[in-house]
Amino acid sequence: MTKKMIILLNLILLTGCWNYRELNDLAIVSALSIEIVEDEFLIGAQIMNAQKSGTSNGSAEASSNTPVIVYKFKGKSIHEALRKMTTESPKNLYLGHISMIMIDDKVAKEGFKDVADFLIRDHETRKQFKVMIIRNKSANQGLTILSHLEALPSQENLDILNTASNYYGNVTSVSFDEFLSFIYAEGVEPVMPYADLEGDIDEGMKKESTEQTVPKSFLRFKGLGVFKQDKLVGYFNDLESLAYNLIVGNVKSTIIPFKCDTESYASIEIVRYEPNLKVEIKNNNKPFVKINITGDTHQSEINCDIDMESLEGRNKISKLANDEVEKIIRSAIEIAKEKYTSDIFGFGRYLYRYNYKYWEENKENWDQLFKNIDYEVNSNLTLVKKGSTLNSVKGATKKWKMIK
């Protein structure tokens, strides 16, 4: 009985968090930027600007302040640079709520492994925060632009990334732990979304800029950075990035524009699709890739003289749309093969999973095999809805009809 009482008392005394800290004592970091300048890390931290304690006018005082403040410091290591921020910040930095990390082009090209160790080792950071590249400016400047539609710039940037991924498909959100897993995975190379900073950066960091109907400066996602292991080797534009996402199954919905006569364009909206990827080994002991795209589309626009009331007209539009999908996919594969020699599509990973013997025998020579790989692309998207009208405005041969 005495032993049980002692154990019970110890358990009572040991309850609680040993490293508990008051929220008011912390500076909550919402986003980080990482650059390398003169062989040192230049780290930026976007910190939520909580209402000052002791103010009497409450929300009026808070509304007069910017929602975030940005500190930046150099250090031989990331942790040193972050700790130096305590020489300016009245509170200790807390990294547990980071939602995004921005790196610049130089960091990406020199190697992501150089900045990964602290982020994966630190016990406070959750490893699901998103990573991205600022291509044309310093990554720190990406933290300084104030947001218009969200309270926190980091949240607005994250929302833009997710919206573009869901409704356009030229980017895909990549978390820190996902990116690391791709670096060390067999038979596949990683990608990372990138953005350009546009407009007047100095004006975009002023609170007055948020009161303008047209943003003075903004961040625009352009596509995906192509990596070879942990090093950036180049960039895909928006169509090439869309093709990548179509191949790997990351697209939820997107618009495909295509020429339907010598001057005008039509477009379809992909609302459901399923990619099917297979890699076969031919008699010459070389891999051959088959990519089949199936799914449903809606006709969203036709600015051509095509009669959509006729089967011939609908078949023509479907063929033109599928030809365009095949074209952009083939273009992306060729650029990945010839320009970057980076198997971001995971052709090698398919062999690793389904033909392990062949992969083990040829993985050391996979770069050369990938560069010369043959492939076949077939798009069989089905046009299931024509919109609110049966025919096109230009191609109407009968009285114009609305679908009720």
Helices and strands as residue ranges (DSSP letters): H 2-14, G 23-25, E 26-37, E 40-48, H 59-63, E 68-75, H 78-84, G 85-87, E 92-94, E 100-104, H 105-110, H 113-121, E 130-134, H 139-144, H 153-167, H 176-184, E 191-199, H 201-204, G 207-211, E 217-228, E 231-236, H 238-248, E 254-259, E 265-281, E 287-302, H 311-335, I 336-340, H 347-354, H 356-362, G 363-365, H 366-371, E 374-385
